[in-house]
Amino acid sequence: MSPINAQVRGLFSTPATLVPVNLSIPCGYDEIEILNLSDFADAGATTQVMRAKGYSVLPVGSALQTQKTNFAATMGTETMITTGGFTFTADSGLEPLGAPVINTTAITQANPGLVNTATPLVAGDIVRIYSTTAMLQIAGMDFTVGTVVGGVSMQLAYLNTAGFAAAGTAAVFRKVPFDARFYPRSRYITAITQAAQAVVTLSVTHGYLVGQKVRMKVPTEFGMLEMNDLLGTIVAINTTTNTITLDINSTAMTVFAFPTSAIAATGVSPAQVFPVGEDATYQSSFGDAVYNTSFTGVQIDTGVLVASKNYAWFAKKSTLMA
């Protein structure tokens, strides 16, 4: 039997704030390699990843990677990582949650909230928090991971828990490997300002665009009951703070605040934003309310990427023929 090899390739760039990169390639490709083009021949005092390789037979998130040598335009020894690497998927919308991580010791009162855990992920990952001891008001919610201190803690990037009555003393989290199948997605709310144009902070990187229309769902327990069920158009976004600005005047509304853990224990629905389409002022159709974003291919996680760089990628598959 002789092998028939196939290869596809392309280019991509990373943003200033790293997030995983999804490459759509045909099903069946079982090898992936990326090269950092921006830092080729760099002899400076840097040690960024220059080349990384992934294989479908390795555990999810694994990679072989090679870093640049400090003060030299050469590369060091290839090393292995088991998180933050490559994930092969036949349909991202069907991917299961990651395994439960139960060694969480606390969720602190801070801005942003800090999860003390010996098993952190990488910045940009999405995690689902549940089975909390105290701080029940965030149980069941998804959050984008911010700054990570390896083996110590990870931030819940867009959640301010400083004003909560008490810290969480334990919790379980699971990685959400891919975003929801359809774009634009519903998102959990972590804050709303009182302003002529309300600014809404969301718990997971939202990906919304100016001109999209959303409906607000704010249960009474979150204080700003006047906002509930209002329809608004997004007039501005801020990707640093993960906020959307709406054409809704919330100046005279009640202050938005999470309920206490004791109230949440009785059963409370989270505050959410639900996309309903596009404003004809900006666009001409409602098509993106049901845009399917699931894909077949490889997710490149932030553990093998560097912000604001250009990359080449190569994907391969082999088929044995008689």
C-alpha positions in Angstrom: 0.0 0.0 0.0 1.3 3.5 -0.8 0.2 6.8 0.8 -1.4 9.6 -1.0 -0.7 12.9 0.7 -2.8 16.1 0.6 -1.9 19.6 1.8 -3.7 22.9 2.2 -2.1 26.1 3.4 -2.8 29.7 4.2 -2.1 32.8 6.2 -3.6 34.5 9.2 -2.8 37.4 11.6 -3.4 37.6 15.4 -5.0 40.6 17.0 -3.5 42.8 19.8 -5.6 40.8 22.4 -5.1 37.1 21.7 -8.0 34.8 21.2 -8.1 31.3 19.7 -7.9 31.1 15.9 -10.3 28.8 14.1 -9.1 27.4 10.8 -11.8 25.9 8.5 -10.3 23.0 6.5 -11.8 19.9 5.1 -12.6 17.0 7.4 -9.9 14.3 7.7 -6.8 16.5 7.9 -4.7 15.1 10.8 -1.6 17.4 11.0 -1.2 21.1 11.4 1.9 23.3 11.5 2.1 27.1 12.0 5.1 29.4 11.5 5.6 32.9 13.0 6.5 35.0 10.0 6.7 38.3 11.7 9.7 37.3 13.9 11.7 35.4 11.4 15.4 36.3 11.7 14.7 38.3 14.9 17.9 38.2 17.0 16.5 40.2 19.9 16.0 39.4 23.6 12.8 37.5 23.0 11.7 33.8 23.3 8.4 33.7 21.6 7.0 30.5 19.9 8.2 30.4 16.3 6.9 27.1 15.2 4.2 24.8 16.5 2.8 21.4 15.3 -0.3 19.5 16.2 -1.6 16.0 15.4 -5.1 14.6 15.7 -3.8 11.5 17.5 -2.5 13.6 20.4 -4.8 14.7 23.3 -7.0 17.7 22.7 -5.1 21.0 23.3 -1.6 19.4 22.8 1.2 20.8 20.6 4.9 20.4 19.8 6.4 23.9 19.9 9.8 25.5 19.3 10.7 28.9 20.8 13.2 31.5 19.6 16.5 31.5 21.3 17.1 34.6 23.5 19.5 37.1 21.8 19.8 35.0 18.7 18.0 34.4 15.4 17.9 30.6 16.1 15.4 28.3 17.7 15.7 26.0 20.7 14.7 22.5 21.4 11.2 21.4 20.5 9.0 21.0 23.6 5.6 19.6 24.4 2.5 21.2 25.9 -0.8 19.6 26.8 -3.0 22.8 27.0 -3.2 25.9 24.8 -2.3 24.0 21.6 -4.4 22.5 18.8 -7.9 21.0 18.7 -9.1 19.1 15.7 -12.9 19.0 15.2 -15.3 17.6 12.7 -18.1 20.0 13.9 -17.3 22.7 16.5 -21.0 23.0 17.4 -21.0 19.4 18.7 -17.9 19.6 20.8 -18.5 18.5 24.5 -17.5 20.6 27.5 -14.1 20.0 28.9 -13.6 17.8 31.9 -14.7 19.2 35.3 -12.0 21.0 37.2 -12.8 20.7 40.9 -9.7 21.9 42.6 -10.9 25.5 42.7 -10.2 26.9 46.2 -11.9 30.3 46.0 -13.4 33.0 43.8 -12.2 36.3 45.3 -13.9 39.7 45.6 -11.9 41.7 43.1 -12.1 43.6 39.9 -11.9 41.5 37.8 -12.9 38.4 39.8 -10.1 36.0 40.5 -10.5 32.2 40.5 -7.8 30.6 42.6 -7.1 27.2 41.0 -4.1 25.0 40.5 -5.4 24.1 37.0 -5.8 27.4 35.1 -6.4 27.6 31.3 -5.0 30.3 29.0 -6.2 33.8 28.4 -9.1 34.0 25.9 -10.6 30.6 26.9 -14.2 30.4 28.0 -15.1 28.6 31.2 -18.5 27.7 32.8 -18.6 28.2 36.6 -20.9 26.0 38.7 -21.3 24.2 42.0 -20.1 27.2 43.8 -19.9 27.4 47.6 -21.2 31.0 48.3 -21.2 33.4 45.3 -24.1 31.5 43.9 -25.1 34.6 41.8 -22.6 33.6 39.1 -23.2 29.8 39.2 -24.0 28.5 35.7 -22.6 31.5 33.9 -19.8 31.5 31.2 -16.8 33.8 31.4 -13.9 34.7 29.2 -10.6 34.0 31.0 -8.3 37.0 31.5 -4.8 37.1 33.0 -3.6 33.6 34.1 -0.9 32.9 36.7 0.1 29.3 36.0 -0.9 26.9 38.7 -2.2 29.7 40.9 -5.2 31.6 39.4 -7.1 33.0 36.5 -9.2 36.1 36.1 -12.8 36.2 35.0 -12.0 39.1 32.6 -15.3 41.0 32.5 -16.7 40.4 36.0 -16.3 42.8 38.9 -16.9 40.8 42.2 -15.5 43.5 44.5 -18.9 44.6 45.6 -20.2 41.1 46.3 -21.0 40.4 50.0 -18.7 37.4 50.3 -16.1 35.5 48.3 -16.8 32.0 46.9 -15.0 29.4 48.9 -15.1 26.6 46.3 -16.4 26.0 42.7 -16.2 23.7 39.7 -15.4 24.9 36.2 -15.4 23.4 32.7 -13.8 24.7 29.6 -16.3 25.6 26.8 -14.2 24.6 23.8 -16.1 26.5 21.1 -18.6 29.3 21.0 -22.3 28.8 20.3 -23.2 27.5 16.8 -25.2 30.5 15.7 -24.0 34.2 15.4 -24.8 36.6 16.9 -24.9 34.9 20.3 -26.8 35.6 23.4 -24.5 36.8 26.2 -24.7 37.1 30.0 -24.7 40.6 31.5 -22.3 41.6 34.3 -22.9 45.3 34.4 -25.1 48.1 33.0 -24.4 51.8 33.4 -27.0 54.6 34.2 -26.4 56.8 31.2 -28.1 58.6 28.3 -26.8 55.6 26.2 -26.6 52.5 28.4 -23.2 50.7 28.4 -23.6 47.0 28.9 -20.7 44.7 30.0 -20.9 41.1 28.9 -19.2 38.0 30.5 -17.9 36.4 27.3 -16.2 38.2 24.4 -19.3 39.2 22.5 -18.3 39.7 18.8 -21.3 42.0 18.2 -21.3 44.8 15.6 -22.6 48.3 15.5 -26.1 48.3 14.1 -27.2 45.0 15.5 -30.4 45.0 17.6 -30.7 43.2 20.9 -33.4 42.6 23.5 -32.6 43.0 27.2 -33.6 40.4 29.8 -33.0 41.8 33.3 -34.8 39.9 36.1 -36.1 42.0 39.0 -33.4 40.5 41.3 -30.7 42.5 39.3 -32.2 45.8 40.2 -32.5 47.6 36.9 -36.0 46.1 36.3 -36.9 49.1 34.0 -34.5 47.6 31.4 -36.2 44.3 31.2 -37.6 43.4 27.7 -36.4 46.6 26.1 -35.2 46.5 22.5 -32.1 48.5 21.6 -29.7 49.1 18.8 -25.9 48.8 19.3 -24.4 52.2 18.6 -20.9 51.6 19.8 -18.7 48.7 21.0 -15.5 48.5 23.1 -13.4 45.4 22.5 -11.1 46.2 25.5 -13.8 46.3 28.1 -16.1 43.9 26.2 -19.0 46.4 26.2 -21.8 47.4 23.9 -23.5 50.9 24.0 -27.2 51.0 23.3 -29.6 53.7 22.2 -31.5 53.2 25.5 -31.5 56.0 28.1 -31.0 54.4 31.5 -30.2 57.5 33.5 -33.3 57.3 35.7 -33.4 53.6 36.0 -32.6 51.6 39.2 -28.9 50.7 39.7 -28.0 47.3 38.1 -26.5 44.9 40.7 -26.1 41.2 41.1 -28.4 39.6 43.7 -26.9 38.3 46.9 -25.8 34.7 47.0 -28.7 33.9 49.4 -31.3 35.3 46.9 -29.6 33.4 44.1 -30.0 30.2 46.1 -33.8 30.5 45.8 -33.5 30.4 42.0 -32.8 33.4 39.8 -32.4 33.6 36.0 -29.3 35.5 34.8 -29.4 38.9 33.1 -28.9 38.4 29.4 -28.7 40.1 26.0 -30.5 38.4 23.1 -29.7 39.4 19.5 -32.8 39.8 17.3 -31.3 41.0 13.9 -30.1 44.2 12.3 -31.4 47.7 12.3 -32.4 48.8 8.8 -30.7 52.1 9.5 -27.4 50.2 9.3 -28.1 47.1 7.3 -30.8 45.8 5.0 -31.6 42.3 6.3 -32.0 40.2 9.4 -29.9 37.3 8.1 -27.1 37.4 10.7 -29.6 36.6 13.5 -29.3 32.9 12.3 -25.8 32.8 10.8 -24.2 29.4 11.4 -20.6 29.7 12.6 -19.8 26.1 13.4 -16.8 24.8 11.4 -14.8 21.7 10.5 -11.1 22.2 11.0 -8.6 23.1 13.7 -8.7 25.5 16.6 -5.3 27.1 17.4 -5.3 28.1 21.0 -3.3 31.1 22.5 -0.6 28.9 24.1 1.2 28.7 20.7 0.4 32.2 19.4 1.9 35.7 19.9 -0.3 38.8 19.7 -0.1 41.1 16.6 1.9 38.6 14.4 1.6 37.2 10.9 1.5 33.4 10.5 1.6 30.8 7.8 -0.2 27.5 8.3 0.1 24.1 6.6 -2.4 21.2 7.1 -1.8 17.7 5.9 -3.6 14.4 5.6 -2.5 11.0 4.4 -4.6 8.2 2.9 -3.3 4.7 2.3 -4.2 3.3 -1.2 -3.7 -0.3 -2.3 
